[in-house]
Every structure is written in C-alpha cells, then in structure tokens.
Amino acid sequence: MVIAAQPLARAARPRRAPVVRHLGPNWYASVMGTAIVATAGAGLPGAGHIPGLRTVCAAVWALSAAALAVLLGARALHWIHHRDQARAHLLDPAVAPFYGCLAMALLAVGGGALAVGRDWTGTGPAVVLDAVLFTAGTVVGLVAAVGVPYLMIASHRIELGEATPVWLLPLVAPMVSAAQGPLLVPHLPAGQPRESLLLACSAMFGISLLATLVTLPLILARLITAGPLPLALTPTLFLVLGPLGQSTTAVGTSASVVPAPYARGYGVLAVLYGVPVLGFALLWLALAAALVVRARRRGMGFTMAWWAFTFPVGTCVTGAEALARRTGLVVLAGLAVLLYALLVAAWAVAAARTGRGVLSGDLLAAPRRGRAEPRSTTARTR
C-alpha cells in the first residue's frame, strides 16, 4: 500500500512555479526602462512648468518599483524551484551578462525615488529607499562586473565573432552607481562620509569606463568583419549608448555636488568630457537605428531585447539634461526633449508588446528553436 501510494503522492504534487522556469535576468531591463522614463522626465529643462508632468513621472516610477518587487519575487522562485535552469543561464554566454540588469534595475528605481518618488513617499522614506537600493545595486553590480567576465574566461567557450553589445551589461552597472551615488551626497553628514562616497563613485566611473573602452572595439570589429547581428539581437546595438550616456550623466551629477577645491575642475570636465561623448552617442544612435530598420524590414519580431531601446536612450536624455544645466545652451535642452520623446515612444511600444506577450504566455514559454536558448554545451568542464 505504501509503495503504491508513493506514485500517487508524486502525481498529486503541484508543479513548482512552472511559469517562472524560463524567466531570465533579462526581464530586469523592463524595470530599468520604466524607471528611466520617470527620472529623465522629471529632469527635463522646464519640467516644473509643465502641468502634471511630475505626477505622471511619479506614477511611472511607482510602476517601476512595483515591477521590481514582482520580478524579485519571481526570480527568487526561479532560483528555488529551477536551479538547473538558473545554472544553465550562468553557463550561457548569451544570458549571463544580463545579470548586470539586476544591479541597474535596483539602482534605477532607487535613484528614481529621490528624483521624483519623494513627491509621493516624502523625502525621508525616499532617502532610505534609495540608500538601500543603491547599496544593494552597487554590490550586485561590482560582483557582476567581476563575476561575468570571470565566467566568460573560465567557463564559457566564446569565439570573437560572437561578440555582442550584451557583453557591456555587467560592465556598465558600476557606471550607473557612479551616476546615482551623488544624489545621496547631500543627505550624508559633511566631511568623510560625503567625500568617501564621491571618491567611490569616481572609482566606479573609472572601472566602467576603462572596461567599456576595452570591450567596445571588439564589438565594433565583429560588426565590421562579420556583418550585422542576427535579427533578434539587432536591438542590443542600442546598449552601446548606455555607458556613453551614463558616463556623461555621472560626470555632470558629480560636478553639481563635489566640494571645493574640486568643484571647478569637475565642472570643466563635465563639459569637456560630456560633449564629445554625447556626440559619439548620437553617431551610434543613428547607426544602430539604421541597422534596426534594416532588420525590421527583414522580419525582426518582438523579443525582450526591444527593451534595449529604452534605458540606453534614457541615459542619453539625462546626459543631455546635465549638459544643458551646465552650459545653459538651448540646443542641448532641445536635444534632451527630442531624445525623451524617442524614449517615451520606445517605452510605450516595448511595454505594450511585453504586456501582450505575458498575457498570451508567449514570453514565458520555453524557448523554441531559433530563439535564444541556454547553450550549456558551450561551457567548459575543466
């Protein structure tokens, strides 16, 4: 009787969270893309004179915070009930870099709390929330910045022709910390705490910038020598904008809070660095957009990679905003508004298509042949 009952008991057990089995770390990109819409909107030149804009931005930030909470819970279930799939993701060079998105999602929501969420939560709770998320996001980002390249070297088998902008994701996470950290500086005690945070942000700026300068030539060389990316990966070309726009934002944000005698030097650096880098970002935006149009004409369908159209563009918006505040130039303010319009349009399309895919179950289903799958066979065993 006991032996016979065992198969029945196993059959009666509910399936363990099957809906999250194929929920990868790339889903955090939707949180990043939503949070940057709120943050960038609140920082637009003249935003205070547009009725209702801050209220809308606060609502969008609340949506990103709710999405982050839901995703953190879903990803926890993924690791608890589907560890085999989670390990396969870590061993897949196409998926592992997306762990940088977790750090950036935490940082983006935390920064949004101070930028616009405080309108609803109050300044005190917003500071606490940002401090918690900034600390967690920075730790996760630094671990990803070291851990993912380590896995690529020690466990992944990668050819140079497989280089994609996805490789930048764990490397740009410390740059997001460098851009968000200065927001907390005014809320710290004067002296050692403020100076330590500013220096830490400068160090993370260097970590991300130098790592990007090493990696970006590999990506460009792959595009020139091997041709366009596969259709499904073409939107990831926009990821290159991330370190460009975020570094411009980081320098501008730091320049606004750094004390004397460094304030003047940071102010000069914000312009001398930010303008050329933003110029290159616009060049890359045009190139990436042309290749996306080409891919769309050849049948590129919707995937979660479309969220690459949001956060990277949003960093260019915040970078242009920082330069506009520093220089007072109307042309930079106009650029920020135009880029923000592009960001909102891209976010609306990605959000609508994601919602449709979740409701239909297509985005949570097992990958079909032709879609990105964990490639455990590419992992080294020794």
C-alpha positions as CSV (number, residue, x, y, z in Angstrom):
1,M,0.0,0.0,0.0
2,V,2.8,2.4,0.9
3,I,4.7,1.6,-2.3
4,A,1.5,2.1,-4.4
5,A,0.8,5.4,-2.7
6,Q,4.1,6.9,-3.5
7,P,3.5,7.4,-7.2
8,L,0.0,8.8,-6.4
9,A,1.5,11.2,-3.9
10,R,4.1,12.4,-6.5
11,A,1.4,12.8,-9.1
12,A,-0.7,14.8,-6.7
13,R,2.1,17.3,-6.0
14,P,1.6,20.6,-7.8
15,R,4.1,21.7,-10.4
16,R,6.6,24.0,-8.8
17,A,6.2,27.5,-10.3
18,P,6.5,26.4,-14.0
19,V,5.6,29.9,-15.1
20,V,8.9,31.2,-14.0
21,R,11.1,28.5,-15.3
22,H,12.2,30.4,-18.3
23,L,12.1,33.9,-16.7
24,G,15.7,35.1,-17.2
25,P,17.6,38.0,-15.8
26,N,17.0,40.0,-19.0
27,W,13.5,40.8,-17.6
28,Y,15.0,43.4,-15.3
29,A,15.6,45.5,-18.4
30,S,11.9,46.3,-18.3
31,V,12.3,47.8,-14.8
32,M,15.3,49.9,-15.9
33,G,13.5,51.1,-19.0
34,T,10.4,52.1,-17.0
35,A,12.4,53.9,-14.2
36,I,14.4,55.9,-16.6
37,V,11.2,57.3,-18.2
38,A,10.3,58.8,-14.8
39,T,13.8,60.1,-13.9
40,A,14.5,61.6,-17.3
41,G,11.1,63.2,-17.5
42,A,11.5,64.9,-14.1
43,G,14.8,66.3,-15.2
44,L,13.8,67.8,-18.5
45,P,14.5,71.5,-18.9
46,G,11.4,73.5,-17.8
47,A,9.7,70.3,-16.5
48,G,8.5,72.3,-13.5
49,H,6.4,74.5,-15.8
50,I,4.6,71.6,-17.4
51,P,1.4,70.9,-15.5
52,G,1.0,67.3,-14.4
53,L,4.4,66.1,-15.7
54,R,5.9,65.3,-12.3
55,T,2.7,63.5,-11.3
56,V,2.9,61.3,-14.4
57,C,6.6,60.7,-13.8
58,A,5.8,59.7,-10.1
59,A,3.2,57.3,-11.3
60,V,5.7,55.7,-13.8
61,W,8.3,55.4,-11.1
62,A,5.7,53.7,-8.8
63,L,5.1,51.3,-11.7
64,S,8.8,50.5,-12.0
65,A,9.0,50.0,-8.2
66,A,6.1,47.6,-8.3
67,A,7.6,45.7,-11.3
68,L,10.9,45.4,-9.5
69,A,9.2,43.9,-6.4
70,V,7.3,41.4,-8.6
71,L,10.4,40.4,-10.6
72,L,12.5,40.0,-7.5
73,G,9.9,37.6,-6.1
74,A,9.5,35.7,-9.4
75,R,13.3,35.4,-9.8
76,A,13.6,34.1,-6.2
77,L,11.1,31.4,-7.2
78,H,13.1,30.7,-10.3
79,W,16.2,30.0,-8.2
80,I,14.4,28.0,-5.6
81,H,12.4,25.7,-7.9
82,H,14.5,25.7,-11.1
83,R,18.1,25.8,-10.1
84,D,19.1,23.7,-13.1
85,Q,17.8,26.4,-15.4
86,A,19.4,29.1,-13.3
87,R,22.8,27.4,-13.5
88,A,22.3,26.9,-17.2
89,H,21.8,30.7,-17.6
90,L,25.1,31.3,-15.7
91,L,26.9,28.9,-18.1
92,D,25.3,30.5,-21.2
93,P,27.5,33.4,-22.5
94,A,24.4,34.8,-24.2
95,V,22.5,35.1,-20.9
96,A,25.0,35.5,-18.1
97,P,25.8,39.2,-18.9
98,F,22.1,40.1,-18.2
99,Y,22.8,39.7,-14.5
100,G,24.1,43.2,-14.8
101,C,20.5,44.2,-15.4
102,L,19.6,43.3,-11.8
103,A,22.0,45.8,-10.4
104,M,20.9,48.5,-12.8
105,A,17.2,47.9,-12.0
106,L,17.9,48.3,-8.3
107,L,19.9,51.5,-8.9
108,A,17.4,53.0,-11.4
109,V,14.4,52.5,-9.0
110,G,16.5,53.8,-6.1
111,G,17.6,56.9,-8.0
112,G,14.0,57.5,-9.2
113,A,12.8,57.5,-5.6
114,L,14.9,60.6,-4.9
115,A,14.3,62.3,-8.3
116,V,10.5,62.0,-8.3
117,G,9.2,59.3,-6.0
118,R,9.7,61.6,-3.0
119,D,6.7,63.5,-4.2
120,W,4.6,60.6,-3.0
121,T,6.7,59.0,-0.3
122,G,8.2,62.1,1.3
123,T,11.9,62.9,1.4
124,G,12.9,60.8,4.4
125,P,11.5,57.4,3.1
126,A,12.8,58.2,-0.4
127,V,16.3,58.7,1.0
128,V,16.1,55.4,3.0
129,L,14.8,53.5,0.0
130,D,17.5,54.9,-2.3
131,A,20.2,54.2,0.2
132,V,19.1,50.5,0.5
133,L,18.7,50.0,-3.3
134,F,21.9,51.9,-4.1
135,T,23.9,49.8,-1.7
136,A,22.4,46.5,-2.9
137,G,22.7,47.6,-6.6
138,T,26.3,48.7,-6.2
139,V,27.3,45.4,-4.5
140,V,25.5,43.3,-7.2
141,G,26.9,45.5,-9.9
142,L,30.5,45.1,-8.8
143,V,30.1,41.3,-8.3
144,A,28.6,41.1,-11.9
145,A,31.4,43.3,-13.3
146,V,34.0,40.7,-12.0
147,G,31.9,37.5,-12.0
148,V,30.6,37.6,-15.5
149,P,33.9,38.3,-17.2
150,Y,35.4,35.5,-15.0
151,L,32.8,33.1,-16.2
152,M,33.4,34.2,-19.8
153,I,37.1,33.4,-19.4
154,A,37.0,30.3,-17.2
155,S,33.7,28.5,-18.2
156,H,32.3,29.9,-21.5
157,R,33.7,28.9,-24.8
158,I,33.4,32.1,-27.0
159,E,34.6,33.0,-30.4
160,L,35.5,36.5,-31.3
161,G,32.8,36.5,-33.9
162,E,30.2,36.1,-31.1
163,A,30.9,39.5,-29.6
164,T,27.7,41.4,-29.0
165,P,26.8,44.6,-27.1
166,V,25.3,42.4,-24.4
167,W,28.8,42.0,-23.1
168,L,28.6,45.6,-21.9
169,L,25.7,45.0,-19.5
170,P,27.8,43.9,-16.4
171,L,30.4,46.5,-17.2
172,V,28.1,49.5,-17.3
173,A,26.4,48.7,-13.9
174,P,29.2,50.4,-11.9
175,M,28.7,53.5,-14.1
176,V,25.0,53.6,-13.1
177,S,26.2,53.6,-9.4
178,A,28.6,56.5,-10.3
179,A,25.7,58.4,-11.7
180,Q,23.2,57.7,-8.9
181,G,25.6,57.9,-5.9
182,P,25.9,61.8,-6.0
183,L,22.2,62.1,-5.4
184,L,22.7,60.7,-1.9
185,V,25.7,63.0,-1.1
186,P,23.6,66.0,0.2
187,H,21.9,63.6,2.6
188,L,25.1,62.4,4.2
189,P,27.0,64.1,7.0
190,A,29.6,66.6,5.8
191,G,33.2,65.5,5.7
192,Q,34.4,61.9,5.5
193,P,31.0,60.3,4.5
194,R,30.4,62.6,1.6
195,E,34.0,62.6,0.3
196,S,34.2,58.8,0.6
197,L,31.0,58.3,-1.4
198,L,32.2,60.8,-4.1
199,L,35.6,59.1,-4.4
200,A,33.8,55.7,-4.6
201,C,31.6,57.0,-7.4
202,S,34.7,58.3,-9.2
203,A,36.4,54.9,-8.8
204,M,33.4,53.1,-10.2
205,F,33.3,55.6,-13.1
206,G,36.8,54.5,-13.9
207,I,36.1,50.8,-13.6
208,S,33.2,51.0,-16.0
209,L,34.8,53.5,-18.5
210,L,38.0,51.6,-18.9
211,A,36.3,48.2,-19.1
212,T,34.0,49.7,-21.8
213,L,36.9,51.1,-23.8
214,V,38.5,47.6,-23.8
215,T,35.3,45.8,-24.9
216,L,33.7,48.2,-27.4
217,P,36.4,47.8,-30.0
218,L,35.7,44.0,-30.0
219,I,32.0,44.7,-30.7
220,L,32.7,47.2,-33.5
221,A,35.3,44.8,-35.0
222,R,32.8,42.0,-35.0
223,L,30.2,44.2,-36.8
224,I,32.6,45.3,-39.5
225,T,34.2,41.9,-40.2
226,A,31.2,39.6,-39.7
227,G,28.3,41.8,-40.7
228,P,25.1,42.7,-38.9
229,L,23.9,40.9,-35.8
230,P,21.2,38.2,-36.1
231,L,17.8,39.8,-36.4
232,A,16.7,39.0,-32.8
233,L,19.9,40.6,-31.4
234,T,19.8,43.8,-33.5
235,P,18.1,45.9,-30.8
236,T,21.0,45.2,-28.5
237,L,23.1,47.6,-30.6
238,F,21.4,50.4,-28.5
239,L,23.1,49.0,-25.4
240,V,26.3,50.8,-26.5
241,L,24.5,54.1,-25.7
242,G,24.3,53.0,-22.0
243,P,27.9,53.6,-21.0
244,L,28.1,56.7,-23.2
245,G,25.1,58.5,-21.8
246,Q,25.5,57.2,-18.3
247,S,29.1,58.4,-18.1
248,T,28.1,61.9,-19.3
249,T,25.3,61.9,-16.6
250,A,27.7,60.7,-13.9
251,V,30.2,63.5,-14.5
252,G,27.5,66.1,-14.7
253,T,25.8,64.8,-11.5
254,S,29.1,64.7,-9.6
255,A,30.0,68.2,-10.7
256,S,26.9,69.5,-9.0
257,V,27.7,68.2,-5.6
258,V,31.5,68.0,-5.4
259,P,33.0,70.4,-2.9
260,A,35.8,72.9,-3.3
261,P,38.6,72.9,-4.5
262,Y,37.4,70.2,-7.0
263,A,34.1,71.8,-8.0
264,R,35.6,74.0,-10.8
265,G,37.6,71.1,-12.2
266,Y,34.6,68.8,-12.2
267,G,32.5,71.5,-13.9
268,V,35.1,71.8,-16.7
269,L,35.4,68.1,-17.0
270,A,31.6,67.7,-17.3
271,V,31.6,69.8,-20.4
272,L,34.9,68.7,-22.0
273,Y,34.1,65.1,-21.5
274,G,30.3,65.1,-21.9
275,V,30.0,67.0,-25.2
276,P,32.4,64.7,-27.3
277,V,31.0,61.5,-25.7
278,L,27.4,62.6,-26.3
279,G,28.3,63.4,-29.9
280,F,29.6,59.9,-30.4
281,A,26.4,58.6,-28.8
282,L,24.4,60.4,-31.4
283,L,26.5,58.9,-34.1
284,W,26.0,55.4,-32.7
285,L,22.3,56.1,-32.3
286,A,22.0,56.9,-36.0
287,L,24.0,53.8,-37.0
288,A,22.0,51.5,-34.6
289,A,18.7,52.9,-35.8
290,A,19.6,52.3,-39.4
291,L,20.5,48.7,-38.7
292,V,17.3,48.2,-36.7
293,V,15.2,49.5,-39.6
294,R,17.1,47.1,-41.9
295,A,16.4,44.2,-39.5
296,R,12.8,45.1,-39.2
297,R,12.4,45.1,-43.0
298,R,13.9,41.6,-42.9
299,G,11.3,40.3,-40.4
300,M,12.7,41.1,-37.0
301,G,10.0,40.3,-34.5
302,F,9.4,41.4,-30.9
303,T,11.5,39.9,-28.1
304,M,12.5,41.2,-24.7
305,A,15.6,42.7,-26.5
306,W,13.4,45.6,-27.6
307,W,13.8,47.0,-24.0
308,A,17.3,47.9,-25.2
309,F,15.5,50.8,-26.9
310,T,14.6,52.4,-23.6
311,F,17.2,52.6,-20.8
312,P,20.3,53.3,-23.0
313,V,18.3,56.1,-24.8
314,G,17.2,57.4,-21.4
315,T,20.9,57.7,-20.3
316,C,21.5,60.0,-23.3
317,V,18.5,62.1,-22.2
318,T,19.9,62.5,-18.7
319,G,23.3,63.2,-20.1
320,A,21.9,65.9,-22.4
321,E,20.0,67.3,-19.4
322,A,23.1,67.5,-17.3
323,L,25.0,69.4,-20.1
324,A,22.1,71.7,-20.7
325,R,22.1,72.7,-17.0
326,R,25.8,73.1,-17.0
327,T,26.1,75.2,-20.2
328,G,22.6,76.8,-20.4
329,L,22.5,76.1,-24.2
330,V,19.1,75.9,-25.7
331,V,20.3,73.4,-28.3
332,L,21.2,70.9,-25.6
333,A,17.8,71.4,-23.9
334,G,16.1,70.8,-27.2
335,L,18.2,67.7,-27.8
336,A,17.1,66.3,-24.4
337,V,13.4,66.9,-25.2
338,L,13.8,65.2,-28.6
339,L,15.6,62.2,-27.1
340,Y,12.9,62.0,-24.4
341,A,10.2,61.9,-27.0
342,L,12.0,58.9,-28.6
343,L,12.4,57.3,-25.2
344,V,8.7,57.5,-24.4
345,A,7.7,56.2,-27.8
346,A,10.1,53.2,-27.5
347,W,8.9,52.5,-23.9
348,A,5.2,52.6,-25.0
349,V,5.8,50.0,-27.7
350,A,8.0,47.7,-25.6
351,A,5.6,47.9,-22.6
352,A,2.6,47.2,-24.8
353,R,4.2,44.3,-26.6
354,T,5.5,42.9,-23.3
355,G,2.1,43.0,-21.7
356,R,0.6,41.3,-24.7
357,G,3.3,38.6,-24.6
358,V,2.8,38.0,-20.9
359,L,-1.0,37.7,-21.2
360,S,-0.7,35.3,-24.1
361,G,2.0,33.3,-22.3
362,D,4.4,33.5,-25.3
363,L,7.1,35.4,-23.4
364,L,7.1,33.0,-20.5
365,A,7.1,29.8,-22.6
366,A,10.0,27.5,-23.3
367,P,12.3,28.9,-26.0
368,R,11.6,27.5,-29.4
369,R,14.3,26.6,-31.9
370,G,15.6,29.8,-33.4
371,R,15.2,31.7,-30.2
372,A,17.9,32.3,-27.7
373,E,18.4,29.1,-25.5
374,P,21.0,28.4,-22.8
375,R,23.9,26.8,-24.6
376,S,25.3,24.5,-21.8
377,T,27.2,22.6,-24.4
378,T,29.4,25.6,-24.9
379,A,30.5,25.6,-21.3
380,R,34.0,24.2,-20.4
381,T,34.1,21.3,-18.0
382,R,37.6,22.0,-16.8
